[in-house]
Amino acid sequence: METKKIILLLCVALLSYACSSDDAPVTIDSPGIVKLDEIGAGQEGWALGALVVSNTGSDIYFGRNNFQTNRYEIKHIDVAGEASVLFTGMGNIDFIDISDDNEKLLYTLNDGNTGNLRKAQMYEYYIDDETSGLLTEVQGDGYFWYAYYLADGNILYNQGSGGVGVSVRMMERSTKNVTIILDKDQGALIRDIHEASGKVLLQGWESDMGNFVMNLDGTGIQQFGEDIPQIDLVGFSADGSTILASEIFNPFVGPGGDNSFIAAISYDLATGEKTLLTPENEDYEPVGYWSDNNRLIVRSSTGTSVPGELFLYDTELETFIQITENAYYEEFMGFYMNASDRILFYGYNSTDRGLFIYNHE
């Protein structure tokens, strides 16, 4: 596949993360890259745990963990770009979500222990009241991973038990009654939810458990793709018709050397057809859809001086726009203001970690 690479030159200096004139203040709305929060610098031990954007798009909530002190903070960035700490505690934040009415945060944490001493908990935080309430907990090498509010207020989540599997469960929020949708023998990790179609995207805990979609109540299971560990699911397209994933091709070293590469693929849910989206023999790992089904956000080391830079890729025009060029490895974290041209990402290296926004001009 022949491609044309377009490199967008960003106006990024060593001591500035946004394209701005000398007399213009850098804000959350400045074009280019803006650092929103100094997650951790030097050897302080802080790292990003989880992040969610409000349904209005204007508020960012995230948890950061300090693995040296076994403490966490949940912080808020408002529409003006001002960051503040909502609350702190002992343990590590694993996941965070926000209710459809933007009034509650759902978060899971673990106490930092291992084995039978480990305890994991799921909480709700009432934003206006500034209070938290325990929803459920598990002890004895248990944990909570993905946890999502549904439109009706109920909660769909993964609960693990040791290293032997993970179950999918539904909590009825009004009563806290829990129903096991898929037990741990089926080993399904929640990767995404498409509420408009009522579908859940799941990936097998083990490579032979497969990748599949199902209805929210566990019915209508539809398996797709190969049962191989080289495939990692990313999520649904906006219309729910396709699934984005990455695949490592030619994963084994042959007589001619290592010819493996990682590429973006998609599955059509109606036909099951698999499509290769990015160039062969070059590493482009998809991290999310961009503005539509034909445009992706990918992470790559191809042609870059630092591994893990982010690009925008148009699969129809076969063109790339490089959006980061710095000393960080980047992780895509979502969109700000529900706008595809305002991309949130977490950047980190061995000495520095930060939360950034890229405002596409």
N, C-alpha and C positions, 0 to 999 in steps of 0.2 A: 504494500500500500504506500503510494507516494504521498508525502505530506509537505506542507509548507508551514514553517514555524515563524510566527510573528512574535517578536519580543517587545513587549511594552516597557519602555525605559521609564522607570519610576524615579521621581525626584526625591531620593532618600539619601541623606547624609549620615555620617557616622553618629552624630549626636542628635539627629532628628528623625522621627518616624512618620512625618507627614509632608506632603508637597504644599508648601505655603511660603509666602513672602516673609521677609524679616520682620515687618511690622504687623503682620496678621496673626492673631492668636491661634494656636492649634486647638481645635475642638473636636468633638465626636463626629462632626459633620465635615471636617476638612477633607479635601480630596487626597487620594493616595492612602498611605498606611499611617494609622494613629495608634499609639500604645494607650490602651484604656486602663490597664492595671499592672503594676509591678508584682506579679504573682510571687516571685521569689528571686533573690539575687545572692550571689556568692554561695556560702555554705549554710544558709539559714535553714534549709530543709523543706521549704514550702513548695508544693506542686499543685496543679489544678486537679480537682477530684471529679467534678461534674458541673454542667452548665445548662441553663434553660432560658429561653427568651419568652416573655409574656405573649399572649395571643394578640395583643394590640401591637406588638413589635417594639414597644418603647422602653421596656424595662428588662434588664439583664440580671439574672440571679445565678450565682455560682458558689460552689464550695471549694475551698482550698484546704489541703491537708499538710500537716507537718509531721513527717514520719519519725523525726528525731524526738519530738516531745509528745507524740501521739495525741495531738490536738487538731481540731478543725475550726474553720470559720465559714459562715455563710455570709456572702456580701451581695450588695445591690448596687447596680449602676443605673442612675436615672436618665431621663431624656436629655438632661444637660451634660451628661457624661461624668457626673460626680459619683464617686464610689464611697460606700459606707458599709460598715460591718453591722449586720443585723443581730447576730448572736454567735457565740462560740461554745465549744464543748470538748469533751474527751472522745477520742476515736477518730475514724476516718470516714469521710463522705464517699459513698459508692455511686449514688444515682440521685438525680433531682428532676422533678417535673412540676408543672403548674396546672391548676384547675382551669376549666374552660372559662369560668367567670373571673379569673385572675385574682381570686381572693385567698387561695391557699397554695402553699408549697408542699409537695410530697417529697420526702427524702429518706434514703436508707443509709445506714452507717454500720460499721463494725468496730469492735473495741480494740482491734490491733493484736489480739491474742491469736494463737493457732491451736489446732487440734481440739480436744474436748473442752478447753478453757474458753474457746471463742464464743462470743455472743454478737448477734446481729439484730438490729432493730429497724422498724419502719415508723416514721413520724409524719404528722401533719403540722405545718406552721401557719397560723392565721396571720396574714400580713398586716391587716389594720389593727388587730388586737395585740400583736407582737407576743403571741403565746404559742407553745407547742404542745401536742398531745400524742401519746404513744398509741399506735394502731395495733402492732403485733411485734413479737420478737421470737427468736429461736436461739437455742444455746446447744453447744456440743458440736463444734465444727460445722455449724450451719451458716448460711449467708443469704442475703437478698441481692439480686442483681438488677435487671431491668424492671422498672416499676412505672406504670403509666395510669394517669387519670383517663377515664373514658367520658364521653359526653354526658352520660347519665350520673356521673359522680362516682361510679364504682371503679375499682382499681384492679388492673391486670398486671401480674408480676411473676418473676421467676424466683423460686426458692430452692436453694441447694442444700444438700445433706452430705457433708464430707466430700470425698472425691469420686463418688460413685454415680452421680447423676444430678439432674436438676428438673424440677417440675414446673408446670405452668398453672397458676392459681388465679382465681377471681375472688376479690373481697367485695361483698355488698356493703357499701359504705355506711348505710343507716344502721345496720345491725352488727357489723364486723364479722358476719358469717362468711366462711371461706369455702369455696368449692374447688376441688382439684380438677382442672380441665384436662391436663395431660400429666400422667404420673411420671416419676423420675426414670422409670425404665424406658420411656420414650425419649428422654434426654433432649428436650427442645429448648433452645435459647431464643427469646424474643428479639428480633432484629428491627422490626418496624411495625406500625399499625396504620392502616388506611381506613379511617372511620367512615368515610363516605360510602365505601363498599362493604364495610363490616368485616374486613379481612385482616389477618395477622400473618406476618412473615416470620418464619422460624427456621433456624439452622440447627442441624443435629449436633449434639454434644460430642458424639463420636463420628468419625468420617463415614461409617456405614449406616448411619441413621438418616441420612438424606436431608434435603432442603425442601420445604413445603410451605404452602399457605393453608389457612383454615378460617372458618368463621369464628367470631368472638366466643361462641359457646362450645367450640371444639369440634363441631360438625363440618362436613364438606372438605375434608383434608384432600389436598391436591399436591402430589409430589412432582418435582421437576428437577431437571439437571442431573448430572452425574454424582454418584456417591463417592467423591474423592476429596481429600483434605486440601487440595490446591485451590478450592473455590471458597471465597469469603463473601457473604452477602452484605450489601450496603443498604438498600431500601427500595421502596416503591417509587415509581414516577408519580407526579402530581395527580394524574388521572387514574392511577392504579392499574394501568394496562400492562406495564412492564416492570421488571425487577432489575435493578442494577447490581452488579457483582464484580469482583476481581477474580482473576484466575492466573495461577503460575503455569505457564506453558513450558514444555520440555524441562520438567523439574530436575531431571537426573543428568549427571555429568556423563557425556558420551566420549567416544574415542577422539572427537575433534575438540574437546574441551566443553566448558559450561556454556551452553547456548540457551539457557532458560531466560524468560522474560515475564514480567507481570503486565497484564493488560486489562482493560475494561471490557466487560461483556454484558449483554442484556438477555433476558428471557421474556418472550411474549407469552403472557399467561393464557391467552386464548388458544394459541397453537403449540406452545412449548418450544418454539423456535429459538435457538441460541444465535446471537450475533456478536461478532468481534467488532469492537467500537474504536479502538486505538491502534496505532501502527504496530505491526509485527516486529519482533526483535528489538524493541525499545521498551524501557520500563515506565509505564504510566499507570499508577494505581488510582482507581476512582474513589473519591471520598463523598460524592454527592452529585445529584442533578443540579444544574445551574438554573437557567431561566425556562427551559422546556425539555422535552424528551431527547432532543438532539444536541443539547449542550451540557457539558459536564464540568465539574471541578475535579482535577486530578492532581496527584502528588508524584513528583518525579525527580530523579537524579540525572536524567539524560541531558547532557549539555550544560550542566550547572556545576559551580565550584563547591557548593555545599549540598549534601544529600537532603531530600525532602522538601524541595520548593513546590509552591502551588502554581498551577496553570489553569486557565479556562480553555476548554477545547470544544470546538464546533465540529460535530461528527459529519455534517453535510459538506461544509467547506474544507474540512480537514486542516484547520488552522488552530494554532495555539497562541494564547496570550499569557506570558509569564507575569504573575502578579506579586510574587515575592522574590527577593534576591538579597539575602542577609545571612547571618551566621546561625540561624535557627532551623531546627526540624519542626515543620508545621503540622498541626492537626485542625481540620475544618470543624467548626463548632456550630454553624448555622447562619441564619440571616438576621440582620437587624432591620427593624421597621417593616418586616415582611417583604423586603425588597431584594431581588436577586443581585442587584449591583452594590449591596452593602454586606460584605462577607466578614463574619467573625472567625478568628482562628487563634489557636494557642501555639506559641512558639517557644521552643526551649533548646538548651544545650547543656553542657556539663556545669556551667557556672551561672546561667541566667534563665529566667522563665517569665513570660509575659502574656497578657491577653491583648489582642489587637483587633482592629477593624480595618478592612480595605474598602474604601469608597471608590467605586469604579467611575471614571469620568466619561 
